Amino acid sequence: MSTKKNKTVSYQRIWEIDLLRSLAVIGMIIFHIYYVLDYEKIASYNLFHEQWKTFGDIVRNSFFTIVGIGLVLSWQKQATKNVPRKAYYLRQIKKSIFLLFIGLVITFVSTKVTPDQVIRFGVLSFIGTGILLVLPVIGSPMRLLLLGIALLFIERQFGEVWSYESLWSYILGFYPRYWPSLDYFPIIPWTSSIALGGVLSHILFKDAKRRYSFPQNFPAVLIPLLWIGRNALWIYVIHIPLIVFLVWAWSHYASTILNFF
């Protein structure tokens, strides 16, 4: 990465993907700020209102679509370097195991911190599982498309009629009653977003390069935003505990903090 005199930056990665990932993360942070304020009863927000629901769906689908785009870009990059497919699969499996482990840690912590809103299958657990599910077809846009469509079809046909209550039906997305959670992303239908993101990536990129014309350089003012996109995982891991802590501190020590200043 190098800065030009016209205040643009040369960037080796496909910077618009990092930018979109950053915006998706920022959207999630905004949503969770309002969620925690409502949960702690500091303010009241109807997060089930149509506008909030639409905002949340756009952010979540964008985030998971970009996960699929990234998986295919990584696949294409490995292929251009003649790296064995086995190495790619092992790398993604290790990433998935790591995400699942962090997800379990978050589940354990949530049982102590928010016992009435336990995170049983949150975003990191889902992404770790979703990666494993799409890996076998990651190199085929047609198979990714069929997988995405099949998952959406299954959710439409069976999501509302399933009656068997278990943790597995909860993880799959077939659960007949509301089970409150701070963070919940079932395999069905959300894996379809990753699969269809992979299809989009195959359309937009070849050999990990753009099929479309787009500036290689970008405004230097966007550097902080792209940093968020490159570090999305860790930002996501820490942002909810940080929001909870800041909201708790403000609710308990607001007057002290204001008097200090």
C-alpha positions as CSV (number, residue, x, y, z in Angstrom):
1,M,0.0,0.0,0.0
2,S,1.5,3.3,-1.0
3,T,0.1,6.9,-0.8
4,K,0.1,9.1,-3.9
5,K,0.4,12.9,-4.1
6,N,-3.3,13.2,-5.1
7,K,-4.2,11.6,-1.7
8,T,-5.1,8.3,-3.2
9,V,-3.6,4.9,-2.1
10,S,-2.4,2.0,-4.2
11,Y,-3.9,-1.2,-2.7
12,Q,-3.0,-4.7,-3.5
13,R,-6.2,-6.3,-2.3
14,I,-9.6,-5.8,-3.9
15,W,-10.4,-2.7,-1.8
16,E,-14.1,-2.4,-2.6
17,I,-14.7,-5.8,-0.9
18,D,-12.8,-4.6,2.2
19,L,-14.9,-1.4,2.1
20,L,-18.2,-3.3,1.9
21,R,-17.1,-5.6,4.7
22,S,-16.3,-2.6,6.8
23,L,-19.7,-1.0,6.2
24,A,-21.4,-4.3,7.1
25,V,-19.4,-4.5,10.4
26,I,-20.3,-0.9,11.2
27,G,-24.0,-1.7,10.5
28,M,-23.8,-4.6,12.9
29,I,-22.2,-2.4,15.6
30,I,-24.9,0.2,15.2
31,F,-27.6,-2.4,15.5
32,H,-26.1,-4.0,18.6
33,I,-25.7,-0.6,20.3
34,Y,-29.4,0.0,20.0
35,Y,-30.1,-3.7,21.0
36,V,-28.0,-3.4,24.2
37,L,-29.5,0.0,25.1
38,D,-33.0,-1.6,24.8
39,Y,-31.9,-4.8,26.6
40,E,-30.5,-2.8,29.5
41,K,-33.7,-0.7,29.5
42,I,-31.7,2.5,29.2
43,A,-33.8,3.4,26.2
44,S,-36.7,1.7,24.4
45,Y,-36.5,0.7,20.7
46,N,-38.8,-1.4,18.8
47,L,-36.2,-3.5,17.0
48,F,-38.9,-5.7,15.5
49,H,-40.3,-2.7,13.6
50,E,-40.2,-3.1,9.8
51,Q,-37.5,-0.5,9.3
52,W,-35.2,-2.1,11.9
53,K,-35.9,-5.5,10.5
54,T,-35.0,-4.3,6.9
55,F,-31.8,-2.7,8.1
56,G,-30.8,-5.8,10.0
57,D,-31.5,-8.1,7.1
58,I,-29.5,-5.9,4.7
59,V,-26.5,-5.8,7.1
60,R,-26.6,-9.5,7.8
61,N,-27.0,-10.6,4.2
62,S,-24.3,-8.3,3.1
63,F,-21.9,-9.6,5.7
64,F,-22.5,-13.3,4.8
65,T,-22.5,-12.6,1.1
66,I,-19.0,-11.1,1.5
67,V,-17.9,-14.2,3.4
68,G,-18.8,-16.2,0.3
69,I,-17.1,-13.7,-2.0
70,G,-13.9,-14.0,0.1
71,L,-14.0,-17.8,0.1
72,V,-14.1,-17.9,-3.8
73,L,-11.4,-15.2,-4.1
74,S,-9.2,-17.2,-1.8
75,W,-9.9,-20.3,-3.9
76,Q,-9.0,-18.5,-7.1
77,K,-5.9,-17.0,-5.7
78,Q,-4.6,-20.4,-4.5
79,A,-5.3,-21.8,-8.0
80,T,-3.3,-19.1,-9.7
81,K,-0.3,-19.9,-7.5
82,N,-0.7,-23.7,-8.3
83,V,-1.2,-24.4,-4.6
84,P,-2.7,-27.9,-4.1
85,R,-6.4,-27.8,-3.3
86,K,-5.7,-29.8,-0.2
87,A,-3.8,-26.8,1.2
88,Y,-6.8,-24.5,0.6
89,Y,-9.2,-26.9,2.2
90,L,-7.0,-27.4,5.3
91,R,-6.6,-23.6,5.7
92,Q,-10.4,-23.1,5.6
93,I,-11.1,-26.1,7.9
94,K,-8.6,-24.6,10.4
95,K,-10.3,-21.3,10.2
96,S,-13.7,-22.9,10.7
97,I,-12.5,-24.8,13.8
98,F,-11.1,-21.6,15.2
99,L,-14.4,-19.8,14.6
100,L,-16.3,-22.6,16.2
101,F,-14.0,-22.5,19.2
102,I,-14.4,-18.8,19.7
103,G,-18.2,-19.3,19.3
104,L,-18.2,-21.9,22.1
105,V,-16.2,-19.4,24.3
106,I,-18.8,-16.7,23.6
107,T,-21.6,-19.2,24.4
108,F,-20.0,-20.0,27.8
109,V,-19.5,-16.4,28.6
110,S,-23.1,-15.5,27.7
111,T,-24.4,-18.1,30.1
112,K,-22.8,-16.1,32.9
113,V,-23.3,-12.5,31.7
114,T,-26.7,-12.8,29.9
115,P,-28.3,-16.0,31.1
116,D,-31.7,-15.0,29.7
117,Q,-30.2,-14.3,26.3
118,V,-27.7,-17.1,25.9
119,I,-25.8,-17.1,22.6
120,R,-26.2,-20.8,21.6
121,F,-25.4,-20.5,17.9
122,G,-24.1,-17.0,17.1
123,V,-22.5,-15.5,14.0
124,L,-19.0,-17.0,14.5
125,S,-20.4,-20.5,15.1
126,F,-22.6,-20.1,12.0
127,I,-19.7,-18.8,9.8
128,G,-17.5,-21.6,10.9
129,T,-20.2,-24.1,10.1
130,G,-21.2,-22.4,6.9
131,I,-17.7,-22.4,5.5
132,L,-17.5,-26.2,6.1
133,L,-20.9,-26.7,4.3
134,V,-19.9,-24.7,1.1
135,L,-16.3,-25.9,0.8
136,P,-17.2,-29.1,-1.2
137,V,-18.8,-26.9,-4.0
138,I,-16.7,-23.7,-3.6
139,G,-15.1,-24.1,-7.1
140,S,-18.4,-24.6,-9.0
141,P,-20.7,-21.6,-9.3
142,M,-23.6,-23.8,-10.5
143,R,-23.4,-26.1,-7.5
144,L,-23.2,-23.1,-5.2
145,L,-26.3,-21.6,-6.8
146,L,-28.1,-24.9,-6.5
147,L,-27.1,-25.1,-2.8
148,G,-28.3,-21.6,-2.1
149,I,-31.6,-22.1,-3.8
150,A,-32.1,-25.5,-2.1
151,L,-31.6,-24.0,1.3
152,L,-34.0,-21.2,0.7
153,F,-36.6,-23.7,-0.6
154,I,-36.2,-25.9,2.4
155,E,-36.6,-23.0,4.7
156,R,-39.7,-21.8,2.9
157,Q,-41.3,-25.3,2.8
158,F,-40.4,-26.7,6.3
159,G,-39.3,-23.8,8.5
160,E,-42.8,-23.1,9.8
161,V,-44.1,-26.7,10.2
162,W,-41.2,-28.4,12.0
163,S,-42.4,-29.4,15.5
164,Y,-39.5,-31.3,17.0
165,E,-37.7,-29.1,19.6
166,S,-34.0,-29.8,20.2
167,L,-30.7,-28.0,20.0
168,W,-30.1,-29.4,16.6
169,S,-33.4,-28.2,15.2
170,Y,-32.5,-24.8,16.7
171,I,-29.1,-24.8,15.0
172,L,-30.6,-25.9,11.7
173,G,-33.2,-23.1,11.9
174,F,-36.3,-25.2,12.5
175,Y,-37.5,-24.2,15.9
176,P,-41.3,-23.9,16.7
177,R,-41.0,-21.3,19.4
178,Y,-39.0,-18.2,20.2
179,W,-35.8,-18.8,22.0
180,P,-34.3,-15.4,23.0
181,S,-30.6,-14.8,22.2
182,L,-28.3,-11.9,21.8
183,D,-26.9,-13.5,18.6
184,Y,-28.6,-16.2,16.5
185,F,-27.9,-17.3,12.9
186,P,-29.2,-20.7,12.0
187,I,-27.7,-22.8,9.2
188,I,-30.9,-22.5,7.2
189,P,-31.5,-20.0,5.6
190,W,-28.3,-18.0,6.3
191,T,-25.9,-20.5,4.6
192,S,-27.6,-19.6,1.3
193,S,-26.2,-16.0,1.6
194,I,-22.6,-17.5,1.8
195,A,-23.3,-19.8,-1.2
196,L,-24.9,-17.1,-3.3
197,G,-22.0,-14.7,-2.4
198,G,-19.7,-17.4,-3.8
199,V,-21.8,-17.4,-7.1
200,L,-21.5,-13.6,-7.2
201,S,-17.7,-13.9,-6.7
202,H,-17.4,-16.3,-9.6
203,I,-19.3,-13.8,-11.8
204,L,-17.3,-10.8,-10.8
205,F,-13.8,-12.2,-10.5
206,K,-11.5,-14.5,-12.4
207,D,-8.1,-15.7,-11.1
208,A,-8.7,-13.4,-8.1
209,K,-8.9,-10.3,-10.4
210,R,-11.8,-8.1,-11.4
211,R,-13.7,-8.9,-14.5
212,Y,-15.0,-5.3,-14.4
213,S,-13.2,-1.9,-14.6
214,F,-12.6,-0.3,-11.3
215,P,-9.9,2.1,-9.9
216,Q,-7.0,0.3,-8.3
217,N,-6.3,3.4,-6.1
218,F,-8.7,4.7,-3.6
219,P,-9.0,7.9,-1.4
220,A,-6.5,7.8,1.4
221,V,-9.3,9.0,3.8
222,L,-10.8,5.5,3.5
223,I,-7.8,3.8,5.1
224,P,-9.4,3.5,8.5
225,L,-12.5,2.0,7.0
226,L,-10.5,-0.6,5.1
227,W,-8.7,-1.5,8.3
228,I,-12.0,-2.4,9.8
229,G,-12.7,-4.7,6.9
230,R,-9.4,-6.4,7.2
231,N,-9.9,-7.0,10.9
232,A,-13.6,-7.7,10.9
233,L,-13.3,-11.0,12.9
234,W,-11.6,-9.5,15.9
235,I,-13.8,-6.3,15.8
236,Y,-16.9,-8.5,15.9
237,V,-15.5,-10.6,18.7
238,I,-14.8,-7.6,21.0
239,H,-17.5,-5.2,20.0
240,I,-20.5,-6.7,21.9
241,P,-18.6,-7.1,25.2
242,L,-17.2,-3.5,24.7
243,I,-20.7,-2.1,24.0
244,V,-22.2,-3.9,27.1
245,F,-19.4,-2.6,29.3
246,L,-19.7,1.0,28.1
247,V,-23.4,1.0,28.4
248,W,-23.2,-0.6,31.9
249,A,-20.5,2.0,32.9
250,W,-22.6,4.9,31.6
251,S,-25.8,3.7,33.3
252,H,-24.0,3.3,36.7
253,Y,-21.5,6.1,36.6
254,A,-22.8,8.7,34.2
255,S,-23.1,11.5,36.8
256,T,-19.6,10.8,38.0
257,I,-18.2,10.9,34.5
258,L,-20.0,14.1,33.7
259,N,-18.9,15.8,36.9
260,F,-15.3,14.8,36.1
261,F,-15.4,16.8,32.9
